Amino acid sequence: MLSDKLEQLRALLRSYGSCLVAYSGGVDSVFLARVAHDTLGAKALAVIADSPSLPRRELNEALELSQRFGFPVRVVRTAEFDNPNYLANPTNRCYFCKHELFEELAPLAKAEGFAVIAYGENASDIGDFRPGAQAAKEFQVRAPLKEAGLTKAEIRELSAQLGLPTADKPQMACLSSRIPYGEKVSPEKLSMIERAEYVLRDLGFYDVRVRHHELSCTLQVESYELPTGVAQPATFNLQPATVQHLARIEVGPAELPKLLANGLAARVAEELKQIGYAHVTVDLQGYRRGSLNEPAAGLRTAQPAPREATT
């Protein structure tokens, strides 16, 4: 029964004695932070990592939730954007992000006497491609939701019972996940993605991803000189073309008719072009979890070597 799994989760948390929760404001981490606080009181602390990959609204909503439900939250600034391995955006990019997060949390937990660091991986994540789980293993970070056998659907149901508004919140992932593997991550790209997705969310779309593609750079002929009466090749002055960006919109399959009706797609395209996208397309398959992992299935051996964890 679901109540048995909830009690198993509470028993796990009690066994820790004290707990620092990696918090993001998503369905899983809000639920975990709330239950940890209910179970351990002042011996539980949620910590949220602030970086360009976290949308500003998500940060503000995460902090508002902590105030509303009475569990304390600490904000730490992470520096994954200083790591060239992260910026290169390999298929295991999430490893470097989570490694940076846990590298920040480990000394904090030690300094303030928290026995365990926990994060929101759940039983539905088993079998998914999650390089961040390797970083969690290196830092001995616990996944109590997964250990208690709680699936995403069950976490949503229990969240509703606790009155958490995240019970029906759409799945979120960091903004860097919108950029295809191998294309560099930058704060400028993430700002474009964030603004583009909120164009759609403000129109009432629930499942939203704006996949950000960098178009291949071509060469433009700036000028050329063809000598008269001389049998030799022409001299060309070649200048690189301006890099352009393409937005590939994914919304839930059931939401596609809304996007494609009544001229709404043209309105969205115009707003995204004002953000800086040269081209705007709609993925007719709709939103599906981990769609950027699809072409990466055969690329997972070509990855930068993980750094050794320092605990």
MARVEXSE-602632 format. One record per residue (C-alpha): residue in one letter; z, y, x; residue number from 0. Coordinates in nm, 2 decimals, always signed. Layout:
N
<drenlo A, pz Z, py Y, px X, gukol NUM>
...
//
This chain:
311
<drenlo M, pz +0.00, py +0.00, px +0.00, gukol 0>
<drenlo L, pz -0.06, py +0.36, px +0.10, gukol 1>
<drenlo S, pz +0.31, py +0.44, px +0.09, gukol 2>
<drenlo D, pz +0.37, py +0.16, px +0.34, gukol 3>
<drenlo K, pz +0.13, py +0.32, px +0.58, gukol 4>
<drenlo L, pz +0.29, py +0.66, px +0.54, gukol 5>
<drenlo E, pz +0.63, py +0.51, px +0.61, gukol 6>
<drenlo Q, pz +0.48, py +0.33, px +0.92, gukol 7>
<drenlo L, pz +0.36, py +0.67, px +1.04, gukol 8>
<drenlo R, pz +0.70, py +0.82, px +0.99, gukol 9>
<drenlo A, pz +0.86, py +0.53, px +1.18, gukol 10>
<drenlo L, pz +0.62, py +0.58, px +1.47, gukol 11>
<drenlo L, pz +0.71, py +0.95, px +1.48, gukol 12>
<drenlo R, pz +1.08, py +0.88, px +1.47, gukol 13>
<drenlo S, pz +1.04, py +0.63, px +1.76, gukol 14>
<drenlo Y, pz +0.90, py +0.91, px +1.97, gukol 15>
<drenlo G, pz +1.21, py +1.12, px +1.94, gukol 16>
<drenlo S, pz +1.01, py +1.43, px +1.99, gukol 17>
<drenlo C, pz +0.64, py +1.51, px +1.96, gukol 18>
<drenlo L, pz +0.39, py +1.77, px +2.05, gukol 19>
<drenlo V, pz +0.09, py +1.76, px +1.82, gukol 20>
<drenlo A, pz -0.26, py +1.86, px +1.93, gukol 21>
<drenlo Y, pz -0.36, py +2.08, px +1.63, gukol 22>
<drenlo S, pz -0.70, py +2.21, px +1.52, gukol 23>
<drenlo G, pz -0.66, py +2.30, px +1.15, gukol 24>
<drenlo G, pz -0.87, py +2.00, px +1.04, gukol 25>
<drenlo V, pz -0.78, py +1.74, px +0.78, gukol 26>
<drenlo D, pz -0.62, py +1.50, px +1.03, gukol 27>
<drenlo S, pz -0.43, py +1.73, px +1.25, gukol 28>
<drenlo V, pz -0.29, py +1.94, px +0.96, gukol 29>
<drenlo F, pz -0.16, py +1.62, px +0.80, gukol 30>
<drenlo L, pz -0.02, py +1.49, px +1.12, gukol 31>
<drenlo A, pz +0.15, py +1.83, px +1.20, gukol 32>
<drenlo R, pz +0.30, py +1.84, px +0.85, gukol 33>
<drenlo V, pz +0.44, py +1.49, px +0.86, gukol 34>
<drenlo A, pz +0.56, py +1.53, px +1.22, gukol 35>
<drenlo H, pz +0.76, py +1.84, px +1.12, gukol 36>
<drenlo D, pz +0.89, py +1.68, px +0.81, gukol 37>
<drenlo T, pz +1.01, py +1.38, px +1.01, gukol 38>
<drenlo L, pz +1.13, py +1.54, px +1.33, gukol 39>
<drenlo G, pz +1.20, py +1.90, px +1.24, gukol 40>
<drenlo A, pz +1.24, py +2.12, px +1.54, gukol 41>
<drenlo K, pz +1.16, py +1.83, px +1.77, gukol 42>
<drenlo A, pz +0.79, py +1.86, px +1.66, gukol 43>
<drenlo L, pz +0.56, py +2.14, px +1.77, gukol 44>
<drenlo A, pz +0.19, py +2.18, px +1.69, gukol 45>
<drenlo V, pz -0.03, py +2.34, px +1.96, gukol 46>
<drenlo I, pz -0.38, py +2.47, px +1.89, gukol 47>
<drenlo A, pz -0.63, py +2.53, px +2.17, gukol 48>
<drenlo D, pz -0.83, py +2.86, px +2.15, gukol 49>
<drenlo S, pz -1.17, py +2.88, px +2.31, gukol 50>
<drenlo P, pz -1.52, py +3.00, px +2.22, gukol 51>
<drenlo S, pz -1.59, py +2.65, px +2.06, gukol 52>
<drenlo L, pz -1.33, py +2.72, px +1.78, gukol 53>
<drenlo P, pz -1.46, py +2.95, px +1.50, gukol 54>
<drenlo R, pz -1.24, py +3.25, px +1.44, gukol 55>
<drenlo R, pz -1.20, py +3.17, px +1.07, gukol 56>
<drenlo E, pz -1.08, py +2.82, px +1.16, gukol 57>
<drenlo L, pz -0.82, py +2.96, px +1.40, gukol 58>
<drenlo N, pz -0.70, py +3.21, px +1.14, gukol 59>
<drenlo E, pz -0.68, py +2.94, px +0.86, gukol 60>
<drenlo A, pz -0.50, py +2.70, px +1.09, gukol 61>
<drenlo L, pz -0.23, py +2.96, px +1.17, gukol 62>
<drenlo E, pz -0.21, py +3.06, px +0.80, gukol 63>
<drenlo L, pz -0.15, py +2.69, px +0.70, gukol 64>
<drenlo S, pz +0.13, py +2.66, px +0.95, gukol 65>
<drenlo Q, pz +0.30, py +2.96, px +0.81, gukol 66>
<drenlo R, pz +0.25, py +2.84, px +0.45, gukol 67>
<drenlo F, pz +0.39, py +2.49, px +0.51, gukol 68>
<drenlo G, pz +0.66, py +2.59, px +0.76, gukol 69>
<drenlo F, pz +0.56, py +2.40, px +1.07, gukol 70>
<drenlo P, pz +0.56, py +2.59, px +1.40, gukol 71>
<drenlo V, pz +0.23, py +2.64, px +1.60, gukol 72>
<drenlo R, pz +0.17, py +2.75, px +1.95, gukol 73>
<drenlo V, pz -0.16, py +2.89, px +2.06, gukol 74>
<drenlo V, pz -0.29, py +2.81, px +2.41, gukol 75>
<drenlo R, pz -0.60, py +2.92, px +2.58, gukol 76>
<drenlo T, pz -0.81, py +2.64, px +2.73, gukol 77>
<drenlo A, pz -1.07, py +2.69, px +3.00, gukol 78>
<drenlo E, pz -1.34, py +2.42, px +2.94, gukol 79>
<drenlo F, pz -1.60, py +2.69, px +2.97, gukol 80>
<drenlo D, pz -1.50, py +2.72, px +3.34, gukol 81>
<drenlo N, pz -1.60, py +2.36, px +3.39, gukol 82>
<drenlo P, pz -1.97, py +2.31, px +3.49, gukol 83>
<drenlo N, pz -1.96, py +1.95, px +3.36, gukol 84>
<drenlo Y, pz -1.87, py +2.07, px +3.02, gukol 85>
<drenlo L, pz -2.13, py +2.35, px +3.02, gukol 86>
<drenlo A, pz -2.40, py +2.10, px +3.12, gukol 87>
<drenlo N, pz -2.34, py +1.93, px +2.79, gukol 88>
<drenlo P, pz -2.37, py +1.56, px +2.89, gukol 89>
<drenlo T, pz -2.33, py +1.29, px +2.63, gukol 90>
<drenlo N, pz -1.96, py +1.27, px +2.72, gukol 91>
<drenlo R, pz -1.90, py +1.64, px +2.69, gukol 92>
<drenlo C, pz -1.60, py +1.58, px +2.46, gukol 93>
<drenlo Y, pz -1.43, py +1.40, px +2.75, gukol 94>
<drenlo F, pz -1.42, py +1.72, px +2.95, gukol 95>
<drenlo C, pz -1.30, py +1.92, px +2.65, gukol 96>
<drenlo K, pz -1.02, py +1.68, px +2.57, gukol 97>
<drenlo H, pz -0.93, py +1.65, px +2.93, gukol 98>
<drenlo E, pz -0.88, py +2.02, px +2.96, gukol 99>
<drenlo L, pz -0.68, py +2.03, px +2.64, gukol 100>
<drenlo F, pz -0.44, py +1.75, px +2.75, gukol 101>
<drenlo E, pz -0.42, py +1.90, px +3.10, gukol 102>
<drenlo E, pz -0.28, py +2.21, px +2.92, gukol 103>
<drenlo L, pz -0.05, py +2.02, px +2.69, gukol 104>
<drenlo A, pz +0.10, py +1.77, px +2.95, gukol 105>
<drenlo P, pz +0.30, py +2.04, px +3.15, gukol 106>
<drenlo L, pz +0.39, py +2.21, px +2.83, gukol 107>
<drenlo A, pz +0.54, py +1.89, px +2.68, gukol 108>
<drenlo K, pz +0.72, py +1.82, px +3.01, gukol 109>
<drenlo A, pz +0.86, py +2.17, px +3.04, gukol 110>
<drenlo E, pz +0.99, py +2.19, px +2.68, gukol 111>
<drenlo G, pz +1.12, py +1.83, px +2.65, gukol 112>
<drenlo F, pz +0.86, py +1.68, px +2.42, gukol 113>
<drenlo A, pz +0.85, py +1.30, px +2.48, gukol 114>
<drenlo V, pz +0.51, py +1.23, px +2.34, gukol 115>
<drenlo I, pz +0.17, py +1.41, px +2.29, gukol 116>
<drenlo A, pz -0.01, py +1.30, px +1.97, gukol 117>
<drenlo Y, pz -0.35, py +1.38, px +1.83, gukol 118>
<drenlo G, pz -0.54, py +1.32, px +1.51, gukol 119>
<drenlo E, pz -0.77, py +1.02, px +1.58, gukol 120>
<drenlo N, pz -0.76, py +0.79, px +1.28, gukol 121>
<drenlo A, pz -0.86, py +0.44, px +1.18, gukol 122>
<drenlo S, pz -1.20, py +0.55, px +1.06, gukol 123>
<drenlo D, pz -1.29, py +0.67, px +1.41, gukol 124>
<drenlo I, pz -1.28, py +0.31, px +1.54, gukol 125>
<drenlo G, pz -1.63, py +0.22, px +1.66, gukol 126>
<drenlo D, pz -1.76, py +0.58, px +1.67, gukol 127>
<drenlo F, pz -1.87, py +0.74, px +1.99, gukol 128>
<drenlo R, pz -1.56, py +0.93, px +2.10, gukol 129>
<drenlo P, pz -1.55, py +1.02, px +2.48, gukol 130>
<drenlo G, pz -1.24, py +1.23, px +2.41, gukol 131>
<drenlo A, pz -1.05, py +0.90, px +2.35, gukol 132>
<drenlo Q, pz -1.09, py +0.82, px +2.72, gukol 133>
<drenlo A, pz -0.91, py +1.15, px +2.81, gukol 134>
<drenlo A, pz -0.64, py +1.07, px +2.57, gukol 135>
<drenlo K, pz -0.59, py +0.73, px +2.73, gukol 136>
<drenlo E, pz -0.57, py +0.88, px +3.08, gukol 137>
<drenlo F, pz -0.29, py +1.12, px +2.96, gukol 138>
<drenlo Q, pz -0.12, py +0.85, px +2.75, gukol 139>
<drenlo V, pz -0.17, py +1.06, px +2.44, gukol 140>
<drenlo R, pz -0.08, py +0.87, px +2.12, gukol 141>
<drenlo A, pz -0.29, py +0.84, px +1.80, gukol 142>
<drenlo P, pz -0.02, py +0.76, px +1.54, gukol 143>
<drenlo L, pz -0.27, py +0.79, px +1.24, gukol 144>
<drenlo K, pz -0.48, py +0.52, px +1.39, gukol 145>
<drenlo E, pz -0.18, py +0.31, px +1.49, gukol 146>
<drenlo A, pz -0.06, py +0.33, px +1.13, gukol 147>
<drenlo G, pz -0.40, py +0.21, px +1.01, gukol 148>
<drenlo L, pz -0.47, py +0.53, px +0.81, gukol 149>
<drenlo T, pz -0.83, py +0.60, px +0.73, gukol 150>
<drenlo K, pz -0.99, py +0.94, px +0.67, gukol 151>
<drenlo A, pz -1.00, py +0.87, px +0.29, gukol 152>
<drenlo E, pz -0.63, py +0.77, px +0.29, gukol 153>
<drenlo I, pz -0.54, py +1.08, px +0.49, gukol 154>
<drenlo R, pz -0.71, py +1.30, px +0.24, gukol 155>
<drenlo E, pz -0.53, py +1.12, px -0.05, gukol 156>
<drenlo L, pz -0.19, py +1.16, px +0.12, gukol 157>
<drenlo S, pz -0.27, py +1.53, px +0.20, gukol 158>
<drenlo A, pz -0.34, py +1.59, px -0.17, gukol 159>
<drenlo Q, pz +0.00, py +1.43, px -0.25, gukol 160>
<drenlo L, pz +0.16, py +1.67, px +0.00, gukol 161>
<drenlo G, pz -0.02, py +1.97, px -0.16, gukol 162>
<drenlo L, pz -0.22, py +2.04, px +0.16, gukol 163>
<drenlo P, pz -0.54, py +2.23, px +0.08, gukol 164>
<drenlo T, pz -0.72, py +2.05, px +0.36, gukol 165>
<drenlo A, pz -0.73, py +1.74, px +0.14, gukol 166>
<drenlo D, pz -1.08, py +1.82, px +0.04, gukol 167>
<drenlo K, pz -1.18, py +2.02, px +0.35, gukol 168>
<drenlo P, pz -1.52, py +1.93, px +0.49, gukol 169>
<drenlo Q, pz -1.53, py +1.75, px +0.82, gukol 170>
<drenlo M, pz -1.54, py +1.99, px +1.11, gukol 171>
<drenlo A, pz -1.62, py +1.95, px +1.48, gukol 172>
<drenlo C, pz -1.62, py +2.20, px +1.76, gukol 173>
<drenlo L, pz -1.92, py +2.44, px +1.77, gukol 174>
<drenlo S, pz -2.05, py +2.29, px +2.09, gukol 175>
<drenlo S, pz -2.13, py +1.97, px +1.90, gukol 176>
<drenlo R, pz -2.43, py +2.16, px +1.74, gukol 177>
<drenlo I, pz -2.61, py +2.18, px +2.07, gukol 178>
<drenlo P, pz -2.83, py +1.87, px +2.17, gukol 179>
<drenlo Y, pz -2.71, py +1.69, px +2.48, gukol 180>
<drenlo G, pz -2.86, py +1.82, px +2.80, gukol 181>
<drenlo E, pz -2.90, py +2.18, px +2.66, gukol 182>
<drenlo K, pz -2.64, py +2.41, px +2.82, gukol 183>
<drenlo V, pz -2.34, py +2.53, px +2.62, gukol 184>
<drenlo S, pz -2.27, py +2.90, px +2.63, gukol 185>
<drenlo P, pz -2.04, py +3.13, px +2.43, gukol 186>
<drenlo E, pz -2.35, py +3.33, px +2.32, gukol 187>
<drenlo K, pz -2.50, py +3.02, px +2.16, gukol 188>
<drenlo L, pz -2.17, py +2.93, px +1.99, gukol 189>
<drenlo S, pz -2.14, py +3.28, px +1.84, gukol 190>
<drenlo M, pz -2.49, py +3.24, px +1.69, gukol 191>
<drenlo I, pz -2.40, py +2.90, px +1.54, gukol 192>
<drenlo E, pz -2.07, py +3.03, px +1.40, gukol 193>
<drenlo R, pz -2.24, py +3.32, px +1.22, gukol 194>
<drenlo A, pz -2.52, py +3.10, px +1.10, gukol 195>
<drenlo E, pz -2.29, py +2.84, px +0.95, gukol 196>
<drenlo Y, pz -2.09, py +3.10, px +0.77, gukol 197>
<drenlo V, pz -2.40, py +3.24, px +0.61, gukol 198>
<drenlo L, pz -2.43, py +2.90, px +0.44, gukol 199>
<drenlo R, pz -2.06, py +2.85, px +0.37, gukol 200>
<drenlo D, pz -2.04, py +3.19, px +0.21, gukol 201>
<drenlo L, pz -2.32, py +3.08, px -0.02, gukol 202>
<drenlo G, pz -2.10, py +2.78, px -0.14, gukol 203>
<drenlo F, pz -2.24, py +2.50, px +0.07, gukol 204>
<drenlo Y, pz -1.98, py +2.23, px +0.16, gukol 205>
<drenlo D, pz -2.12, py +2.01, px +0.43, gukol 206>
<drenlo V, pz -2.29, py +2.24, px +0.68, gukol 207>
<drenlo R, pz -2.42, py +2.21, px +1.03, gukol 208>
<drenlo V, pz -2.66, py +2.44, px +1.21, gukol 209>
<drenlo R, pz -2.80, py +2.25, px +1.50, gukol 210>
<drenlo H, pz -2.90, py +2.49, px +1.78, gukol 211>
<drenlo H, pz -3.22, py +2.40, px +1.97, gukol 212>
<drenlo E, pz -3.35, py +2.59, px +2.27, gukol 213>
<drenlo L, pz -3.73, py +2.59, px +2.27, gukol 214>
<drenlo S, pz -3.91, py +2.48, px +2.58, gukol 215>
<drenlo C, pz -3.99, py +2.78, px +2.81, gukol 216>
<drenlo T, pz -4.36, py +2.84, px +2.87, gukol 217>
<drenlo L, pz -4.53, py +3.07, px +3.12, gukol 218>
<drenlo Q, pz -4.71, py +3.38, px +3.02, gukol 219>
<drenlo V, pz -4.99, py +3.54, px +3.23, gukol 220>
<drenlo E, pz -4.86, py +3.89, px +3.29, gukol 221>
<drenlo S, pz -5.17, py +4.00, px +3.50, gukol 222>
<drenlo Y, pz -5.44, py +3.85, px +3.71, gukol 223>
<drenlo E, pz -5.69, py +3.96, px +3.97, gukol 224>
<drenlo L, pz -6.03, py +3.80, px +4.02, gukol 225>
<drenlo P, pz -6.20, py +3.91, px +4.34, gukol 226>
<drenlo T, pz -6.56, py +4.02, px +4.30, gukol 227>
<drenlo G, pz -6.82, py +3.82, px +4.50, gukol 228>
<drenlo V, pz -6.55, py +3.62, px +4.69, gukol 229>
<drenlo A, pz -6.54, py +3.24, px +4.65, gukol 230>
<drenlo Q, pz -6.16, py +3.19, px +4.62, gukol 231>
<drenlo P, pz -5.92, py +3.12, px +4.33, gukol 232>
<drenlo A, pz -5.80, py +3.40, px +4.12, gukol 233>
<drenlo T, pz -5.45, py +3.54, px +4.18, gukol 234>
<drenlo F, pz -5.21, py +3.52, px +3.88, gukol 235>
<drenlo N, pz -4.88, py +3.70, px +3.83, gukol 236>
<drenlo L, pz -4.69, py +3.46, px +3.61, gukol 237>
<drenlo Q, pz -4.37, py +3.57, px +3.42, gukol 238>
<drenlo P, pz -4.15, py +3.33, px +3.23, gukol 239>
<drenlo A, pz -4.16, py +3.37, px +2.85, gukol 240>
<drenlo T, pz -3.85, py +3.48, px +2.67, gukol 241>
<drenlo V, pz -3.64, py +3.17, px +2.56, gukol 242>
<drenlo Q, pz -3.64, py +3.13, px +2.19, gukol 243>
<drenlo H, pz -3.39, py +2.95, px +1.97, gukol 244>
<drenlo L, pz -3.45, py +2.73, px +1.66, gukol 245>
<drenlo A, pz -3.19, py +2.66, px +1.39, gukol 246>
<drenlo R, pz -3.21, py +2.32, px +1.22, gukol 247>
<drenlo I, pz -3.00, py +2.34, px +0.91, gukol 248>
<drenlo E, pz -2.82, py +2.03, px +0.77, gukol 249>
<drenlo V, pz -2.64, py +2.04, px +0.44, gukol 250>
<drenlo G, pz -2.51, py +1.75, px +0.23, gukol 251>
<drenlo P, pz -2.80, py +1.55, px +0.08, gukol 252>
<drenlo A, pz -2.68, py +1.64, px -0.27, gukol 253>
<drenlo E, pz -2.69, py +2.01, px -0.17, gukol 254>
<drenlo L, pz -3.05, py +2.01, px -0.06, gukol 255>
<drenlo P, pz -3.20, py +2.09, px -0.40, gukol 256>
<drenlo K, pz -2.98, py +2.40, px -0.42, gukol 257>
<drenlo L, pz -3.09, py +2.52, px -0.07, gukol 258>
<drenlo L, pz -3.46, py +2.47, px -0.16, gukol 259>
<drenlo A, pz -3.45, py +2.63, px -0.50, gukol 260>
<drenlo N, pz -3.49, py +2.99, px -0.62, gukol 261>
<drenlo G, pz -3.60, py +3.13, px -0.29, gukol 262>
<drenlo L, pz -3.26, py +3.07, px -0.13, gukol 263>
<drenlo A, pz -3.40, py +2.90, px +0.18, gukol 264>
<drenlo A, pz -3.61, py +3.21, px +0.25, gukol 265>
<drenlo R, pz -3.30, py +3.43, px +0.22, gukol 266>
<drenlo V, pz -3.11, py +3.20, px +0.45, gukol 267>
<drenlo A, pz -3.39, py +3.20, px +0.70, gukol 268>
<drenlo E, pz -3.41, py +3.58, px +0.70, gukol 269>
<drenlo E, pz -3.03, py +3.61, px +0.77, gukol 270>
<drenlo L, pz -3.05, py +3.36, px +1.05, gukol 271>
<drenlo K, pz -3.34, py +3.54, px +1.21, gukol 272>
<drenlo Q, pz -3.13, py +3.86, px +1.21, gukol 273>
<drenlo I, pz -2.87, py +3.66, px +1.40, gukol 274>
<drenlo G, pz -3.13, py +3.58, px +1.67, gukol 275>
<drenlo Y, pz -3.31, py +3.26, px +1.57, gukol 276>
<drenlo A, pz -3.69, py +3.28, px +1.61, gukol 277>
<drenlo H, pz -3.74, py +2.97, px +1.39, gukol 278>
<drenlo V, pz -3.54, py +2.82, px +1.10, gukol 279>
<drenlo T, pz -3.59, py +2.47, px +0.97, gukol 280>
<drenlo V, pz -3.42, py +2.24, px +0.72, gukol 281>
<drenlo D, pz -3.34, py +1.88, px +0.80, gukol 282>
<drenlo L, pz -3.47, py +1.69, px +0.50, gukol 283>
<drenlo Q, pz -3.23, py +1.40, px +0.57, gukol 284>
<drenlo G, pz -2.94, py +1.63, px +0.52, gukol 285>
<drenlo Y, pz -2.60, py +1.63, px +0.69, gukol 286>
<drenlo R, pz -2.49, py +1.31, px +0.85, gukol 287>
<drenlo R, pz -2.20, py +1.27, px +1.09, gukol 288>
<drenlo G, pz -2.30, py +1.26, px +1.45, gukol 289>
<drenlo S, pz -2.67, py +1.31, px +1.40, gukol 290>
<drenlo L, pz -2.70, py +1.45, px +1.76, gukol 291>
<drenlo N, pz -2.56, py +1.11, px +1.88, gukol 292>
<drenlo E, pz -2.87, py +0.93, px +1.74, gukol 293>
<drenlo P, pz -3.10, py +1.01, px +2.03, gukol 294>
<drenlo A, pz -2.82, py +0.98, px +2.28, gukol 295>
<drenlo A, pz -2.75, py +0.61, px +2.22, gukol 296>
<drenlo G, pz -2.94, py +0.51, px +2.53, gukol 297>
<drenlo L, pz -2.82, py +0.79, px +2.75, gukol 298>
<drenlo R, pz -2.45, py +0.72, px +2.78, gukol 299>
<drenlo T, pz -2.48, py +0.57, px +3.13, gukol 300>
<drenlo A, pz -2.61, py +0.90, px +3.27, gukol 301>
<drenlo Q, pz -2.29, py +1.09, px +3.27, gukol 302>
<drenlo P, pz -2.10, py +1.30, px +3.52, gukol 303>
<drenlo A, pz -1.80, py +1.10, px +3.65, gukol 304>
<drenlo P, pz -1.48, py +1.19, px +3.47, gukol 305>
<drenlo R, pz -1.22, py +1.37, px +3.68, gukol 306>
<drenlo E, pz -0.89, py +1.19, px +3.74, gukol 307>
<drenlo A, pz -0.61, py +1.30, px +3.51, gukol 308>
<drenlo T, pz -0.31, py +1.48, px +3.66, gukol 309>
<drenlo T, pz +0.00, py +1.42, px +3.46, gukol 310>
//
